[in-house]
Amino acid sequence: MPTSHAAVRHGVSWSKARRAERAFLIEWDATRAKRRPKHLGADEIHRGKAQKFYTVLSDLVHGEVIALAPDRTEDRLAGLLTTGLDARQRAAVEAVCTDRHRPYVNAVAHVLPHAETVFDKFHVLQHAGAALDDVRRHEFFRAGPVMRAFGRGKRWLLLRRWKTVRGSKREELTRLFNANRRLFKAYILREQLDRLWTYKTRAGVAHFLWGWLKALRWQRLPEMEKLGDTLVKHFDGIAAYCDHPVRFGVVESLNTTIKAVLRRARGMRDDTMLLLKLKWATARPIRSSKDLAKFLDFQLHSNR
């Protein structure tokens, strides 16, 4: 519950309730066992309406937040890897999942030279969706009234995966593809990219990517060709998933948890308190009645 509700329930001031919560979280964080995560996640998250970010370091194996720092520079992530992890924990890291943000890649290579960088699947597919949207925008103004009759208002429908489109919406997409074959080819190329993460060997990933680039040849789709150059440039980070199958969904799940905590608190100025609350929320999530029973049992014994 919010701190103000807890203060009213126990008949104390808001500041006293917050000091008690902070003292409890500090003691809990200092006494709990330190794990040695094999897979780490490094991502940024927006804080506030302005273009301000947090750099979040997380344990992808157990789904917990490890460290947090404002901004998204190379020095910030390098500092989190150095101060948030001890020497034994850094030696146990085998892979770090991140996006193609160059400062993050440089920080991982500098602090963890023995660990591999795995590029996040969702960020790669996000770039593929942006390339498809560029093709749609170009075709919308090039094809004239025919394309505008079928393509107006279809942007978000076009960006959806085919397996998630049902009923009349699938018929709308079919009519749009019949009116513009280049858009249909770009959509198929985007859909096929999901197979990149189904292969178990780097040779299989390379073979599929080479076939994808050959299918792109002579299609007159410069937006998708630019995407192909990006995939070739970052092939090592994509193919590293074959050796280190990290949990991509954990990164997005933790981002959702952080946003929920910030929204519930109407923003938070104390980064130390925010990190403590995130550690508690991710280490002891309440998703079921069993989780609630564990939480209540922990509270009962801690009060004793």
Disulfide bonds with the S-S distance in Angstrom:
none
